[in-house]
Amino acid sequence: MRVIEGGFCAACFNHVTEARLVEFDASFDGPVVDGVSFDELMVCEGCVKGAVEALNVKPEMLDQAVSRAEFAEGVAEKWRVYAETLEKNYASRPEVIVEPVAKTGRKR
């Protein structure tokens, strides 16, 4: 999820130039309005504010959500670094050569 400047709102279907939009990491099969296809989920600042009011979100709830999101981003970053380290180590792993075993037909 990121904030962008300008685009089409998937909630009110307006072309927004003055306000910011929240672009969610989601695609959806939206309508075509005035020749514009709504394929990416982007919501304008006005619609987000309307949703906050409709949900009766309190400021302390918002602060808590922001702190949780920041914590989650920190944890995700640590796992990303860990995964990159594993991939680097795997790439530099020496190749093990195994000699084939001759079959004699006898059981031991």
N, C-alpha and C positions, 0 to 999 in steps of 0.2 A: 504494500500500500504506500502510495506516495502522493504528494501534492503537486499539481501541475497548474500552469496558467493557460487558460483558454481551452475550449473544446465543447463537445456536446454532452449535456447532462442526460443520463439514462432515466432519470426520474421525472423531470418536467419537460424533457425533449427540447430544451432551448439551447441555442448556441451562446455560450458564455464567453465574453471577452473581458469583462470588467472584474469578475470575481475568480477565485481559485476553485479548482475541482479536486476531489479526492479520486485518484485512480486506484481501483482495487485490483488485486492480482487474480482477476476472474474474467472470463469471457462468457457471454450469454447470447442467445439467439433473439436479439431485440428487433423492434420494428424498423421499417424504412420510413422516415419522415422527410418530406421535401427532398428526396433523392439521397438522403444521408442514412447509411446503415448503422444501427447501434449494435456493435459487436463487442465492445469493451465496456466494462462496468465502471463508468465515471459519474460521480454525483457532485453537483455544484454545492457551493457553500450554503446557499439559501435552503436547499433541500436537506442538507445535513443538519442545519440549525432547526428546521422544522421537525426532523426526526428526533432530535434531542429533546425538544419541547414536548412532542407527543409521548415520548418514553418517560418524561418527567425525570431526566437525568440531573442529579445534584452535582454541584462543583466538586465535592469530596469524592464522588464516584468517578468523576473524570480524572481527578488527580491519581486515584488508585489505579485506574486503567492505564494511564500513562506510565506510572512506575512499573507496573507489571509488564507492559510492552517493552520498556527499556531493559528490564531484567531478562526477559526472554530473548531479546536481541543479543545481549551479552553472552548468554548461554549458547545460543546458536553460533555466534562467532567462535567461541572456544571449540565447539564440535567441528566447525569448518576447518579450523587450523589443525585439529587432531586428524581429520580425514586427509587433509593435504599432506601431513607428515607421514601418515601410513602409506599413501600413494607414492611419495618420494622414496620411502624405504623399500617398498615392493619393487619399484622400478630398478633400484640399485642392488637387489638381491642377487647373489651369485647363482649361476645355473648349476644344478646338481646333475651329474652324469651317472647314470645307473647302467652297469654292464648287464647284458641279457643273461639269463640263467638258462643253461643247457638242460633240456628235458631228457631224462634217461628212461622214462617209462616205469621206473620202480617207485614204489611207495616207501616211505621211511617209517 
